[in-house]
Amino acid sequence: MNVKMRMDQVSGINLGNNGIRLAIHDSQDKHVGNLRIGKATVVWMRGKTTEKYGKRIPLEKLLKLMDDM
C-alpha cells in the first residue's frame, strides 16, 4: 500500500475543520480510496466515492474497536 497525505487547513498540530485526508494507493499505485480523519469522525471513501456517501464512524468508536483487537 502507498499512503499519501493531503493536508486541508491543518494549523500546527491541531486539526482544522476539514481534518486530514489520506489518499490510499495499492502497490501498483492504483487509487484505492481516501480516508479523512477529523476531530470527531473518520470517513472511508472507497474509489471515487465522495464524503457524502463514505462510511463514517465516530473517532471514539474506531479507537475502541482498535483497542478490542
MIGUPA-864313 format. One record per residue (C-alpha): residue number from 1; residue in three letters; x, y, z. Coordinates in steps of 0.2 Angstrom, whole numbers, padded with zeros to 4 digits. Layout:
nr=NUM	rest=ala	x=X	y=Y	z=Z
...
//
This chain:
nr=1	rest=met	x=0000	y=0000	z=0000
nr=2	rest=asn	x=0005	y=0018	z=-0003
nr=3	rest=val	x=-0002	y=0031	z=0008
nr=4	rest=lys	x=-0001	y=0050	z=0003
nr=5	rest=met	x=-0007	y=0064	z=0014
nr=6	rest=arg	x=-0016	y=0079	z=0008
nr=7	rest=met	x=-0017	y=0092	z=0022
nr=8	rest=asp	x=-0033	y=0103	z=0022
nr=9	rest=gln	x=-0032	y=0118	z=0033
nr=10	rest=val	x=-0021	y=0110	z=0046
nr=11	rest=ser	x=-0013	y=0123	z=0058
nr=12	rest=gly	x=0001	y=0117	z=0069
nr=13	rest=ile	x=-0004	y=0100	z=0077
nr=14	rest=asn	x=-0022	y=0105	z=0078
nr=15	rest=leu	x=-0034	y=0098	z=0065
nr=16	rest=gly	x=-0044	y=0111	z=0056
nr=17	rest=asn	x=-0062	y=0109	z=0052
nr=18	rest=asn	x=-0058	y=0098	z=0037
nr=19	rest=gly	x=-0046	y=0087	z=0046
nr=20	rest=ile	x=-0033	y=0077	z=0037
nr=21	rest=arg	x=-0036	y=0067	z=0021
nr=22	rest=leu	x=-0025	y=0052	z=0016
nr=23	rest=ala	x=-0025	y=0046	z=-0002
nr=24	rest=ile	x=-0023	y=0027	z=-0001
nr=25	rest=his	x=-0015	y=0018	z=-0016
nr=26	rest=asp	x=-0011	y=-0001	z=-0019
nr=27	rest=ser	x=0007	y=-0007	z=-0023
nr=28	rest=gln	x=0004	y=-0003	z=-0042
nr=29	rest=asp	x=0000	y=0015	z=-0037
nr=30	rest=lys	x=-0019	y=0012	z=-0041
nr=31	rest=his	x=-0030	y=0023	z=-0031
nr=32	rest=val	x=-0040	y=0013	z=-0018
nr=33	rest=gly	x=-0049	y=0027	z=-0009
nr=34	rest=asn	x=-0047	y=0041	z=0003
nr=35	rest=leu	x=-0048	y=0041	z=0022
nr=36	rest=arg	x=-0052	y=0058	z=0031
nr=37	rest=ile	x=-0048	y=0059	z=0050
nr=38	rest=gly	x=-0057	y=0074	z=0058
nr=39	rest=lys	x=-0059	y=0080	z=0076
nr=40	rest=ala	x=-0073	y=0068	z=0080
nr=41	rest=thr	x=-0076	y=0056	z=0065
nr=42	rest=val	x=-0066	y=0046	z=0052
nr=43	rest=val	x=-0073	y=0043	z=0035
nr=44	rest=trp	x=-0068	y=0030	z=0022
nr=45	rest=met	x=-0072	y=0034	z=0004
nr=46	rest=arg	x=-0068	y=0019	z=-0007
nr=47	rest=gly	x=-0063	y=0023	z=-0025
nr=48	rest=lys	x=-0071	y=0039	z=-0031
nr=49	rest=thr	x=-0084	y=0039	z=-0018
nr=50	rest=thr	x=-0087	y=0057	z=-0011
nr=51	rest=glu	x=-0088	y=0060	z=0008
nr=52	rest=lys	x=-0107	y=0062	z=0007
nr=53	rest=tyr	x=-0108	y=0043	z=0003
nr=54	rest=gly	x=-0092	y=0037	z=0013
nr=55	rest=lys	x=-0093	y=0026	z=0028
nr=56	rest=arg	x=-0092	y=0037	z=0043
nr=57	rest=ile	x=-0088	y=0031	z=0061
nr=58	rest=pro	x=-0085	y=0042	z=0077
nr=59	rest=leu	x=-0067	y=0043	z=0081
nr=60	rest=glu	x=-0070	y=0036	z=0099
nr=61	rest=lys	x=-0079	y=0021	z=0092
nr=62	rest=leu	x=-0064	y=0017	z=0080
nr=63	rest=leu	x=-0052	y=0019	z=0094
nr=64	rest=lys	x=-0062	y=0007	z=0105
nr=65	rest=leu	x=-0063	y=-0006	z=0090
nr=66	rest=met	x=-0044	y=-0005	z=0088
nr=67	rest=asp	x=-0041	y=-0007	z=0107
nr=68	rest=asp	x=-0053	y=-0023	z=0107
nr=69	rest=met	x=-0042	y=-0031	z=0093
//
